[in-house]
Amino acid sequence: MLCYLYADELNNYPKLQDSMFKDRATQFGERLRWDVSIDKNGYEKDEYDALNPMYAIWRRANGQHGGSMRILPTTGMCMVNDHFSDVAGGTICSPLIWESTRFCLSPDVGNQAERISAAIMLAGCEVGLRFHLSHAVGVFDPRITRIYSALGWSPEIIGQSGSGREKVQVGLWEFSQDIRIQLCQKSRIAPDLSSLWINQAFSVETGQEQSA
């Protein structure tokens, strides 16, 4: 199922938290060989995880992480502005544009990779529509573009830098109901079920987190 959790809620789901940050270490540190920090717990975390970001997470039946992304508004500290504004062609600061980063899949999802990727992208689209946003912005390795293309939601590339393994791109994804329906089909998640999951996390009226 899809979960929408802020960082300060992750302790309530220790198995999910542990497997997510360890899967990030495997993907970004070991497989992609990014210059990331791995802590004593084997977690890949950075300064943006300390800002209480939102995480959209596919939680498997055993309670472990299947895939996830991290979401932050561009009106505060975010990776694209702090480190990649030169690639993006300037600072992106808008209440209508939020940043999505650390798109990660568990290394053992096997033939479920495309479906879970679609589910995570669907979660991002649900957040965008719920919070009345226009776009998501992200910095990504071009090797992941095949996933976006297969899902039918490729970003508008607004900047790129480097070459080979060092190449990075910045892109914008536009939110729409048509994209939502398409991602529901790709992920094989019924639209009503997707709505239920996000409604469990946020109030329909305000788009704000429900009180406990």
N, CA, C and O of each residue as an XYZ file, in Angstrom:
848
protein
N       0.828     -1.197      0.000
C       0.000      0.000      0.000
C       0.862      1.247      0.000
O       2.042      1.191      0.347
N       0.275      2.379     -0.390
C       0.976      3.651     -0.365
C       0.784      4.326      0.983
O      -0.328      4.406      1.505
N       1.890      4.809      1.537
C       1.869      5.550      2.800
C       2.447      6.937      2.562
O       3.358      7.118      1.754
N       1.909      7.897      3.271
C       2.399      9.269      3.214
C       2.784      9.647      4.637
O       1.917      9.860      5.485
N       4.075      9.729      4.897
C       4.558      9.941      6.255
C       5.584     11.060      6.296
O       6.432     11.171      5.411
N       5.500     11.891      7.334
C       6.561     12.860      7.592
C       7.680     12.174      8.374
O       7.475     11.137      9.005
N       8.851     12.768      8.315
C      10.019     12.152      8.955
C       9.780     11.882     10.435
O      10.221     10.859     10.959
N       9.086     12.791     11.110
C       8.881     12.602     12.551
C       7.846     11.519     12.869
O       7.585     11.240     14.039
N       7.258     10.910     11.840
C       6.329      9.801     12.037
C       6.988      8.439     11.791
O       6.422      7.400     12.129
N       8.192      8.454     11.199
C       8.811      7.197     10.794
C       9.111      6.269     11.960
O       9.088      5.049     11.798
N       9.392      6.828     13.138
C       9.680      5.982     14.303
C       8.512      5.085     14.670
O       8.688      4.078     15.356
N       7.317      5.448     14.214
C       6.145      4.611     14.484
C       6.126      3.366     13.606
O       5.336      2.448     13.827
N       7.009      3.344     12.604
C       7.083      2.231     11.660
C       8.541      1.797     11.532
O       9.148      1.997     10.480
N       9.117      1.205     12.587
C      10.556      0.912     12.604
C      11.024      0.012     11.470
O      12.096      0.241     10.910
N      10.250     -1.000     11.121
C      10.652     -1.901     10.034
C      10.678     -1.161      8.703
O      11.580     -1.369      7.891
N       9.695     -0.302      8.479
C       9.626      0.490      7.250
C      10.782      1.485      7.189
O      11.439      1.620      6.158
N      11.024      2.179      8.296
C      12.103      3.157      8.350
C      13.465      2.497      8.104
O      14.265      2.985      7.305
N      13.713      1.403      8.788
C      14.996      0.718      8.678
C      15.254      0.251      7.256
O      16.342      0.455      6.717
N      14.257     -0.372      6.650
C      14.460     -0.911      5.305
C      14.542      0.195      4.258
O      15.255      0.035      3.268
N      13.835      1.314      4.444
C      13.899      2.393      3.468
C      15.290      3.007      3.411
O      15.867      3.141      2.331
N      15.831      3.380      4.561
C      17.135      4.038      4.548
C      18.264      3.076      4.167
O      19.271      3.503      3.602
N      18.107      1.791      4.468
C      19.103      0.819      4.027
C      19.006      0.575      2.516
O      20.022      0.403      1.844
N      17.789      0.561      1.995
C      17.623      0.422      0.545
C      18.204      1.635     -0.184
O      18.771      1.500     -1.268
N      18.060      2.810      0.413
C      18.675      3.996     -0.189
C      20.188      3.865     -0.217
O      20.820      4.252     -1.200
N      20.780      3.328      0.837
C      22.226      3.125      0.869
C      22.656      2.173     -0.245
O      23.671      2.399     -0.905
N      21.884      1.113     -0.451
C      22.201      0.149     -1.500
C      22.111      0.789     -2.879
O      23.004      0.619     -3.709
N      21.018      1.533     -3.123
C      20.819      2.102     -4.452
C      21.782      3.235     -4.762
O      22.440      3.234     -5.802
N      21.861      4.202     -3.855
C      22.648      5.397     -4.159
C      24.130      5.232     -3.837
O      24.986      5.745     -4.558
N      24.429      4.526     -2.769
C      25.819      4.360     -2.381
C      26.530      3.243     -3.111
O      27.635      3.434     -3.620
N      25.888      2.047     -3.165
C      26.541      0.889     -3.749
C      26.332      0.781     -5.254
O      27.295      0.607     -6.000
N      25.079      0.884     -5.712
C      24.813      0.646     -7.126
C      25.150      1.841     -8.007
O      25.846      1.694     -9.012
N      24.659      3.031     -7.634
C      24.918      4.219     -8.447
C      26.236      4.898     -8.103
O      26.736      5.725     -8.867
N      26.801      4.541     -6.939
C      28.095      5.081     -6.502
C      28.097      6.609     -6.387
O      29.066      7.277     -6.747
N      26.970      7.145     -5.868
C      26.926      8.567     -5.575
C      27.761      8.840     -4.326
O      28.013      7.947     -3.517
N      28.175     10.072     -4.194
C      28.939     10.495     -3.015
C      27.954     10.810     -1.893
O      27.624     11.971     -1.652
N      27.487      9.762     -1.209
C      26.493      9.920     -0.153
C      27.078      9.424      1.165
O      28.081      8.710      1.191
N      26.431      9.819      2.252
C      26.884      9.430      3.586
C      26.060      8.254      4.094
O      24.830      8.278      4.056
N      26.755      7.227      4.571
C      26.091      6.067      5.167
C      26.436      6.063      6.654
O      27.615      6.049      7.008
N      25.435      6.074      7.526
C      25.722      6.165      8.957
C      25.977      4.780      9.563
O      25.983      3.776      8.851
N      26.185      4.738     10.870
C      26.553      3.496     11.549
C      25.453      2.445     11.492
O      25.717      1.258     11.682
N      24.214      2.878     11.230
C      23.105      1.945     11.098
C      22.968      1.381      9.687
O      22.114      0.534      9.424
N      23.833      1.869      8.772
C      23.721      1.469      7.381
C      22.685      2.273      6.627
O      22.240      1.862      5.555
N      22.286      3.441      7.184
C      21.288      4.296      6.564
C      21.953      5.331      5.654
O      22.999      5.889      5.989
N      21.332      5.578      4.498
C      21.728      6.720      3.658
C      20.790      7.865      4.012
O      19.595      7.812      3.721
N      21.341      8.906      4.644
C      20.569     10.081      5.027
C      21.404     11.323      4.764
O      22.633     11.274      4.792
N      20.728     12.434      4.508
C      21.438     13.694      4.321
C      20.741     14.802      5.096
O      19.830     14.548      5.884
N      21.185     16.039      4.862
C      20.658     17.151      5.652
C      19.178     17.415      5.400
O      18.508     18.022      6.236
N      18.659     16.964      4.254
C      17.255     17.224      3.949
C      16.322     16.256      4.676
O      15.146     16.558      4.879
N      16.836     15.113      5.061
C      16.045     14.203      5.881
C      15.834     14.755      7.286
O      14.948     14.303      8.011
N      16.655     15.740      7.667
C      16.525     16.361      8.991
C      15.508     17.508      8.997
O      15.259     18.107     10.044
N      14.920     17.815      7.838
C      13.989     18.940      7.730
C      12.524     18.509      7.855
O      11.619     19.273      7.518
N      12.297     17.295      8.337
C      10.948     16.739      8.452
C      10.204     16.731      7.120
O       9.077     17.218      7.028
N      10.847     16.168      6.078
C      10.168     16.087      4.784
C       9.046     15.068      4.813
O       8.924     14.284      5.754
N       8.231     15.088      3.773
C       7.230     14.058      3.559
C       7.873     12.935      2.730
O       8.671     13.196      1.830
N       7.518     11.702      3.045
C       7.929     10.558      2.237
C       6.680      9.876      1.683
O       5.730      9.609      2.419
N       6.690      9.602      0.397
C       5.672      8.754     -0.220
C       6.301      7.374     -0.361
O       7.312      7.225     -1.048
N       5.722      6.371      0.277
C       6.360      5.064      0.409
C       5.396      3.942      0.011
O       4.229      3.930      0.404
N       5.921      3.003     -0.778
C       5.187      1.764     -1.017
C       5.591      0.787      0.081
O       6.738      0.345      0.143
N       4.630      0.454      0.950
C       4.883     -0.477      2.050
C       4.374     -1.852      1.659
O       3.204     -2.028      1.319
N       5.280     -2.830      1.712
C       4.921     -4.188      1.329
C       4.126     -4.873      2.445
O       4.028     -4.366      3.562
N       3.570     -6.017      2.118
C       2.705     -6.726      3.074
C       3.447     -7.089      4.349
O       2.833     -7.203      5.410
N       4.765     -7.273      4.261
C       5.554     -7.611      5.457
C       5.980     -6.379      6.247
O       6.729     -6.494      7.217
N       5.513     -5.214      5.843
C       5.822     -3.971      6.546
C       7.102     -3.304      6.094
O       7.456     -2.245      6.613
N       7.808     -3.894      5.142
C       9.066     -3.325      4.683
C       8.883     -2.431      3.468
O       7.842     -2.431      2.810
N       9.929     -1.676      3.201
C       9.975     -0.714      2.106
C      10.047     -1.417      0.749
O      10.851     -2.327      0.547
N       9.190     -0.977     -0.172
C       9.275     -1.449     -1.552
C       9.789     -0.379     -2.478
O      10.450     -0.679     -3.472
N       9.491      0.877     -2.162
C       9.942      2.020     -2.958
C       9.493      3.300     -2.292
O       8.583      3.291     -1.462
N      10.131      4.406     -2.655
C       9.801      5.666     -1.988
C      10.364      6.860     -2.733
O      11.196      6.725     -3.630
N       9.890      8.029     -2.340
C      10.492      9.301     -2.738
C      10.329     10.285     -1.585
O       9.473     10.111     -0.718
N      11.163     11.316     -1.591
C      11.134     12.356     -0.551
C      10.609     13.644     -1.177
O      10.952     13.981     -2.310
N       9.775     14.358     -0.428
C       9.093     15.542     -0.967
C       9.297     16.731     -0.031
O       9.064     16.637      1.174
N       9.737     17.851     -0.609
C       9.942     19.099      0.134
C       9.459     20.287     -0.694
O       9.602     20.276     -1.917
N       8.891     21.305     -0.061
C       8.537     22.524     -0.802
C       9.786     23.282     -1.231
O      10.806     23.254     -0.541
N       9.702     23.951     -2.360
C      10.849     24.727     -2.849
C      10.953     26.092     -2.197
O      11.891     26.840     -2.469
N       9.988     26.427     -1.330
C      10.050     27.715     -0.625
C      11.002     27.670      0.563
O      11.292     28.702      1.169
N      11.490     26.479      0.897
C      12.484     26.326      1.952
C      13.739     25.682      1.397
O      13.943     25.636      0.184
N      14.576     25.186      2.294
C      15.785     24.492      1.851
C      15.410     23.265      1.034
O      14.552     22.479      1.436
N      16.057     23.106     -0.112
C      15.842     21.919     -0.939
C      17.066     21.720     -1.820
O      17.834     22.653     -2.054
N      17.235     20.530     -2.292
C      18.442     20.154     -3.012
C      18.628     20.934     -4.313
O      19.736     21.366     -4.630
N      17.537     21.114     -5.065
C      17.683     21.750     -6.374
C      18.190     23.176     -6.242
O      18.964     23.636     -7.082
N      17.765     23.885     -5.200
C      18.207     25.271     -5.033
C      19.556     25.372     -4.340
O      20.350     26.258     -4.654
N      19.819     24.479     -3.408
C      21.064     24.554     -2.641
C      22.272     24.066     -3.423
O      23.389     24.532     -3.194
N      22.060     23.129     -4.346
C      23.195     22.505     -5.025
C      23.126     22.508     -6.549
O      24.146     22.309     -7.209
N      21.946     22.729     -7.116
C      21.801     22.575     -8.562
C      21.120     23.768     -9.234
O      20.588     23.628    -10.335
N      21.127     24.935     -8.592
C      20.477     26.097     -9.212
C      21.149     26.486    -10.519
O      20.492     26.994    -11.427
N      22.472     26.249    -10.623
C      23.169     26.551    -11.865
C      22.711     25.637    -12.990
O      22.636     26.059    -14.144
N      22.402     24.377    -12.658
C      21.906     23.439    -13.660
C      20.477     23.793    -14.060
O      20.110     23.696    -15.232
N      19.676     24.203    -13.084
C      18.271     24.535    -13.342
C      18.096     25.880    -14.024
O      16.994     26.207    -14.467
N      19.157     26.665    -14.117
C      19.056     27.987    -14.724
C      18.584     29.049    -13.763
O      18.101     30.099    -14.187
N      18.715     28.795    -12.473
C      18.303     29.759    -11.458
C      17.536     29.074    -10.350
O      17.230     27.884    -10.427
N      17.227     29.845     -9.310
C      16.496     29.310     -8.165
C      15.032     29.073     -8.526
O      14.409     29.890     -9.204
N      14.497     27.958     -8.069
C      13.078     27.641     -8.244
C      12.418     27.750     -6.873
O      12.626     26.900     -6.007
N      11.638     28.780     -6.687
C      11.013     29.032     -5.386
C       9.560     29.408     -5.625
O       9.255     30.546     -5.982
N       8.669     28.450     -5.425
C       7.256     28.686     -5.669
C       6.426     27.797     -4.752
O       6.755     26.623     -4.586
N       5.361     28.323     -4.152
C       4.484     27.475     -3.347
C       3.757     26.431     -4.184
O       3.162     25.504     -3.634
N       3.796     26.569     -5.509
C       3.112     25.638     -6.408
C       4.042     24.558     -6.951
O       3.604     23.681     -7.696
N       5.317     24.616     -6.585
C       6.283     23.630     -7.070
C       7.009     23.023     -5.873
O       7.665     23.733     -5.111
N       6.888     21.722     -5.715
C       7.593     21.017     -4.648
C       8.653     20.108     -5.255
O       8.526     19.649     -6.390
N       9.688     19.861     -4.486
C      10.786     19.028     -4.956
C      10.574     17.564     -4.580
O      10.175     17.246     -3.459
N      10.847     16.684     -5.535
C      10.847     15.244     -5.290
C      12.250     14.708     -5.544
O      12.817     14.918     -6.616
N      12.808     14.015     -4.553
C      14.145     13.468     -4.672
C      14.190     12.072     -4.054
O      13.206     11.582     -3.499
N      15.370     11.446     -4.168
C      15.637     10.136     -3.582
C      14.604      9.089     -3.995
O      14.117      8.314     -3.171
N      14.277      9.084     -5.302
C      13.409      8.036     -5.847
C      14.158      6.716     -5.730
O      15.216      6.545     -6.336
N      13.622      5.793     -4.961
C      14.362      4.579     -4.615
C      13.457      3.363     -4.675
O      12.299      3.420     -4.260
N      13.991      2.254     -5.196
C      13.306      0.972     -5.184
C      14.116     -0.012     -4.366
O      15.347      0.013     -4.398
N      13.434     -0.877     -3.634
C      14.129     -1.945     -2.925
C      14.814     -2.846     -3.951
O      14.235     -3.121     -5.002
N      16.030     -3.310     -3.673
C      16.753     -4.118     -4.660
C      16.146     -5.480     -4.924
O      16.537     -6.144     -5.884
N      15.193     -5.922     -4.096
C      14.644     -7.266     -4.289
C      13.183     -7.271     -4.742
O      12.465     -8.243     -4.504
N      12.737     -6.184     -5.396
C      11.341     -6.150     -5.857
C      11.137     -6.967     -7.130
O      10.004     -7.291     -7.488
N      12.237     -7.302     -7.816
C      12.154     -8.180     -8.973
C      11.230     -7.678    -10.057
O      11.337     -6.533    -10.497
N      10.303     -8.552    -10.497
C       9.429     -8.179    -11.614
C       8.329     -7.203    -11.217
O       7.491     -6.844    -12.044
N       8.326     -6.771     -9.958
C       7.368     -5.753     -9.509
C       7.917     -4.334     -9.640
O       7.250     -3.371     -9.261
N       9.139     -4.203    -10.181
C       9.801     -2.898    -10.225
C       8.978     -1.846    -10.961
O       8.823     -0.728    -10.468
N       8.451     -2.187    -12.129
C       7.699     -1.191    -12.902
C       6.408     -0.817    -12.189
O       6.030      0.354    -12.151
N       5.732     -1.812    -11.625
C       4.476     -1.513    -10.927
C       4.720     -0.631     -9.714
O       3.974      0.321     -9.485
N       5.762     -0.933     -8.927
C       6.035     -0.139     -7.739
C       6.515      1.261     -8.136
O       6.178      2.242     -7.473
N       7.298      1.356     -9.213
C       7.705      2.680     -9.714
C       6.476      3.506    -10.071
O       6.397      4.692     -9.749
N       5.519      2.869    -10.737
C       4.288      3.577    -11.093
C       3.524      4.002     -9.851
O       2.939      5.085     -9.819
N       3.526      3.149     -8.820
C       2.825      3.481     -7.577
C       3.457      4.683     -6.891
O       2.748      5.547     -6.375
N       4.785      4.745     -6.881
C       5.463      5.876     -6.251
C       5.203      7.157     -7.036
O       4.977      8.216     -6.450
N       5.237      7.057     -8.360
C       4.917      8.232     -9.177
C       3.463      8.654     -8.970
O       3.158      9.846     -8.936
N       2.567      7.673     -8.833
C       1.166      7.979     -8.538
C       1.054      8.725     -7.220
O       0.301      9.693     -7.114
N       1.800      8.281     -6.213
C       1.776      8.965     -4.922
C       2.209     10.418     -5.067
O       1.604     11.313     -4.477
N       3.259     10.650     -5.855
C       3.693     12.020     -6.083
C       2.621     12.857     -6.751
O       2.425     14.024     -6.410
N       1.932     12.256     -7.702
C       0.846     12.969     -8.387
C      -0.310     13.247     -7.436
O      -0.904     14.324     -7.477
N      -0.632     12.284     -6.583
C      -1.702     12.490     -5.602
C      -1.370     13.653     -4.668
O      -2.236     14.472     -4.360
N      -0.125     13.723     -4.222
C       0.288     14.825     -3.356
C       0.138     16.155     -4.101
O      -0.379     17.126     -3.550
N       0.592     16.188     -5.348
C       0.494     17.423     -6.123
C      -0.934     17.903     -6.270
O      -1.217     19.090     -6.106
N      -1.836     16.985     -6.580
C      -3.231     17.362     -6.756
C      -3.878     17.732     -5.431
O      -4.679     18.665     -5.378
N      -3.544     17.016     -4.355
C      -4.142     17.291     -3.057
C      -3.735     18.662     -2.521
O      -4.547     19.361     -1.915
N      -2.477     19.046     -2.744
C      -1.974     20.319     -2.243
C      -2.059     21.436     -3.292
O      -1.475     22.505     -3.113
N      -2.779     21.185     -4.373
C      -3.054     22.192     -5.411
C      -1.756     22.746     -6.016
O      -1.612     23.953     -6.208
N      -0.828     21.851     -6.308
C       0.445     22.246     -6.903
C       0.347     22.197     -8.424
O      -0.552     21.567     -8.980
N       1.276     22.862     -9.078
C       1.320     22.812    -10.541
C       2.339     21.799    -11.042
O       2.092     21.087    -12.015
N       3.506     21.737    -10.359
C       4.586     20.880    -10.831
C       5.385     20.306     -9.669
O       5.378     20.830     -8.555
N       6.070     19.215     -9.970
C       7.170     18.724     -9.133
C       8.458     19.024     -9.874
O       8.491     19.026    -11.105
N       9.520     19.278     -9.121
C      10.841     19.449     -9.711
C      11.758     18.413     -9.104
O      11.638     18.079     -7.926
N      12.672     17.905     -9.908
C      13.586     16.898     -9.390
C      14.923     16.927    -10.098
O      15.021     17.282    -11.272
N      15.948     16.547     -9.360
C      17.288     16.350     -9.903
C      17.482     14.848    -10.006
O      17.251     14.132     -9.031
N      17.897     14.359    -11.156
C      17.952     12.907    -11.320
C      19.069     12.483    -12.258
O      19.559     13.253    -13.083
N      19.443     11.241    -12.095
C      20.409     10.579    -12.962
C      19.688     10.210    -14.261
O      18.640      9.567    -14.207
N      20.219     10.598    -15.430
C      19.521     10.304    -16.686
C      19.231      8.827    -16.915
O      18.374      8.490    -17.732
N      19.930      7.939    -16.211
C      19.683      6.508    -16.383
C      18.293      6.099    -15.929
O      17.809      5.026    -16.289
N      17.651      6.949    -15.139
C      16.310      6.618    -14.651
C      15.223      7.100    -15.616
O      14.046      6.798    -15.418
N      15.601      7.839    -16.647
C      14.596      8.398    -17.567
C      13.801      7.314    -18.281
O      12.659      7.548    -18.675
N      14.385      6.130    -18.453
C      13.654      5.039    -19.106
C      12.429      4.646    -18.284
O      11.411      4.232    -18.840
N      12.530      4.776    -16.950
C      11.386      4.467    -16.093
C      10.282      5.487    -16.320
O       9.118      5.123    -16.484
N      10.650      6.775    -16.331
C       9.651      7.818    -16.563
C       8.977      7.640    -17.919
O       7.764      7.800    -18.049
N       9.780      7.307    -18.922
C       9.238      7.122    -20.271
C       8.271      5.944    -20.315
O       7.202      6.036    -20.918
N       8.647      4.839    -19.676
C       7.784      3.658    -19.671
C       6.455      3.930    -18.979
O       5.435      3.338    -19.331
N       6.468      4.822    -18.000
C       5.250      5.142    -17.258
C       4.429      6.231    -17.940
O       3.311      6.525    -17.515
N       4.976      6.828    -18.990
C       4.240      7.857    -19.725
C       4.196      9.204    -19.046
O       3.333     10.026    -19.355
N       5.128      9.452    -18.110
C       5.169     10.743    -17.415
C       6.611     11.241    -17.366
O       7.225     11.321    -16.302
N       7.130     11.571    -18.538
C       8.494     12.075    -18.623
C       8.515     13.554    -18.253
O       7.578     14.285    -18.573
N       9.569     13.998    -17.583
C       9.646     15.408    -17.192
C      10.063     16.301    -18.349
O      10.643     15.843    -19.333
N       9.759     17.572    -18.211
C      10.324     18.589    -19.102
C      11.716     18.904    -18.567
O      11.857     19.402    -17.450
N      12.740     18.616    -19.360
C      14.108     18.851    -18.930
C      14.407     20.346    -19.013
O      14.304     20.945    -20.084
N      14.775     20.943    -17.884
C      15.062     22.380    -17.882
C      16.550     22.677    -17.727
O      16.968     23.832    -17.808
N      17.345     21.638    -17.504
C      18.783     21.856    -17.399
C      19.522     20.551    -17.215
O      18.962     19.585    -16.696
N      20.767     20.512    -17.632
C      21.592     19.328    -17.426
C      23.052     19.733    -17.350
O      23.449     20.791    -17.840
N      23.835     18.878    -16.731
C      25.248     19.184    -16.530
C      26.041     17.887    -16.468
O      25.520     16.857    -16.040
N      27.301     17.934    -16.895
C      28.177     16.785    -16.810
C      27.974     15.813    -17.945
O      27.195     16.059    -18.865
N      28.688     14.699    -17.868
C      28.593     13.664    -18.895
C      28.870     12.312    -18.256
O      29.431     12.226    -17.164
N      28.468     11.260    -18.956
C      28.684      9.911    -18.454
C      28.005      9.689    -17.120
O      26.863     10.101    -16.917
N      28.720      9.030    -16.198
C      28.170      8.736    -14.882
C      27.971      9.986    -14.039
O      27.251      9.957    -13.041
N      28.615     11.100    -14.442
C      28.517     12.347    -13.686
C      27.380     13.247    -14.171
O      27.151     14.318    -13.611
N      26.672     12.814    -15.206
C      25.622     13.653    -15.774
C      24.407     13.703    -14.860
O      23.963     12.677    -14.344
N      23.874     14.907    -14.663
C      22.632     15.083    -13.909
C      21.693     15.968    -14.713
O      22.130     16.796    -15.512
N      20.419     15.786    -14.494
C      19.402     16.601    -15.159
C      18.414     17.116    -14.123
O      18.196     16.499    -13.081
N      17.821     18.266    -14.440
C      16.744     18.831    -13.632
C      15.503     18.872    -14.507
O      15.550     19.346    -15.641
N      14.395     18.373    -13.976
C      13.168     18.329    -14.763
C      11.949     18.754    -13.975
O      11.962     18.796    -12.745
N      10.898     19.069    -14.706
C       9.605     19.451    -14.140
C       8.546     18.454    -14.604
O       8.472     18.113    -15.784
N       7.730     17.995    -13.657
C       6.593     17.138    -13.969
C       5.318     17.932    -13.701
O       5.168     18.501    -12.619
N       4.410     17.982    -14.652
C       3.155     18.706    -14.477
C       2.075     17.761    -13.955
O       1.891     16.664    -14.483
N       1.370     18.190    -12.924
C       0.311     17.387    -12.336
C      -0.989     17.537    -13.112
O      -1.325     18.629    -13.570
N      -1.715     16.441    -13.257
C      -3.035     16.491    -13.895
C      -3.822     15.245    -13.534
O      -3.247     14.223    -13.157
N      -5.121     15.334    -13.649
C      -5.975     14.172    -13.407
C      -5.738     13.089    -14.455
O      -5.823     11.899    -14.150
N      -5.442     13.496    -15.687
C      -5.179     12.507    -16.735
C      -3.953     11.666    -16.390
O      -3.957     10.451    -16.586
N      -2.900     12.312    -15.877
C      -1.708     11.578    -15.466
C      -2.036     10.654    -14.306
O      -1.561      9.519    -14.261
N      -2.840     11.129    -13.373
C      -3.227     10.293    -12.225
C      -3.890      9.003    -12.692
O      -3.529      7.917    -12.238
N      -4.857      9.119    -13.594
C      -5.574      7.939    -14.084
C      -4.619      7.001    -14.814
O      -4.705      5.782    -14.662
N      -3.721      7.560    -15.597
C      -2.745      6.756    -16.325
C      -1.848      5.975    -15.366
O      -1.563      4.798    -15.589
N      -1.406      6.643    -14.296
C      -0.538      5.983    -13.322
C      -1.304      4.944    -12.507
O      -0.726      3.936    -12.099
N      -2.588      5.170    -12.266
C      -3.408      4.147    -11.619
C      -3.436      2.882    -12.479
O      -3.336      1.770    -11.959
N      -3.569      3.054    -13.781
C      -3.591      1.913    -14.685
C      -2.244      1.195    -14.685
O      -2.189     -0.034    -14.635
N      -1.157      1.969    -14.741
C       0.188      1.382    -14.799
C       0.518      0.634    -13.506
O       1.172     -0.409    -13.533
N       0.064      1.171    -12.387
C       0.361      0.557    -11.083
C      -0.657     -0.501    -10.689
O      -0.462     -1.230     -9.717
N      -1.743     -0.579    -11.448
C      -2.845     -1.503    -11.157
C      -3.439     -1.219     -9.782
O      -3.783     -2.126     -9.023
N      -3.547      0.086     -9.491
C      -4.195      0.555     -8.259
C      -5.475      1.271     -8.658
O      -5.427      2.234     -9.424
N      -6.606      0.827     -8.162
C      -7.871      1.472     -8.492
C      -7.863      2.913     -7.999
O      -7.384      3.183     -6.898
N      -8.389      3.849     -8.802
C      -8.419      5.250     -8.368
C      -9.060      5.450     -6.998
O      -8.583      6.262     -6.206
N     -10.138      4.716     -6.711
C     -10.798      4.856     -5.410
C      -9.887      4.404     -4.272
O      -9.908      4.992     -3.191
N      -9.086      3.359     -4.509
C      -8.167      2.887     -3.485
C      -7.044      3.882     -3.257
O      -6.642      4.128     -2.119
N      -6.535      4.457     -4.350
C      -5.496      5.481     -4.225
C      -6.022      6.680     -3.439
O      -5.316      7.246     -2.605
N      -7.276      7.061     -3.717
C      -7.897      8.167     -2.973
C      -8.037      7.821     -1.497
O      -7.805      8.669     -0.635
N      -8.411      6.591     -1.206
C      -8.560      6.161      0.181
C      -7.255      6.300      0.937
O      -7.238      6.808      2.059
N      -6.154      5.852      0.335
C      -4.864      5.891      1.019
C      -4.430      7.321      1.332
O      -3.927      7.591      2.423
N      -4.620      8.236      0.386
C      -4.186      9.608      0.664
C      -5.165     10.291      1.609
O      -4.773     11.167      2.380
N      -6.433      9.901      1.556
C      -7.398     10.468      2.496
C      -7.124     10.029      3.926
O      -7.470     10.738      4.871
N      -6.503      8.863      4.091
C      -6.149      8.398      5.420
C      -5.017      9.236      6.021
O      -4.859      9.292      7.240
N      -4.241      9.877      5.167
C      -3.112     10.678      5.639
C      -3.439     12.160      5.752
O      -2.905     12.847      6.622
N      -4.321     12.662      4.874
C      -4.595     14.105      4.827
C      -6.089     14.352      4.770
O      -6.840     13.558      4.203
N      -6.507     15.444      5.354
C      -7.926     15.778      5.346
C      -8.334     16.238      3.961
O      -7.598     16.965      3.294
N      -9.502     15.814      3.537
C     -10.012     16.177      2.215
C     -10.240     17.677      2.118
O     -10.013     18.272      1.064
N     -10.690     18.296      3.215
C     -11.088     19.697      3.154
C      -9.896     20.663      2.986
O      -9.955     21.613      2.206
N      -8.831     20.396      3.728
C      -7.750     21.387      3.776
C      -6.459     20.954      3.120
O      -5.597     21.786      2.837
N      -6.313     19.650      2.871
C      -5.042     19.172      2.360
C      -3.957     19.159      3.406
O      -2.777     19.029      3.079
N      -4.342     19.294      4.673
C      -3.364     19.282      5.769
C      -3.441     17.955      6.500
O      -4.444     17.245      6.421
N      -2.380     17.629      7.207
C      -2.304     16.376      7.939
C      -3.395     16.323      9.007
O      -3.621     17.288      9.738
N      -4.061     15.180      9.077
C      -5.098     15.015     10.099
C      -4.431     14.911     11.480
O      -3.330     14.380     11.623
N      -5.131     15.433     12.480
C      -4.617     15.309     13.830
C      -4.827     13.890     14.337
O      -5.741     13.184     13.911
N      -3.951     13.489     15.264
C      -4.047     12.120     15.783
C      -5.276     11.989     16.678
O      -5.536     10.912     17.215
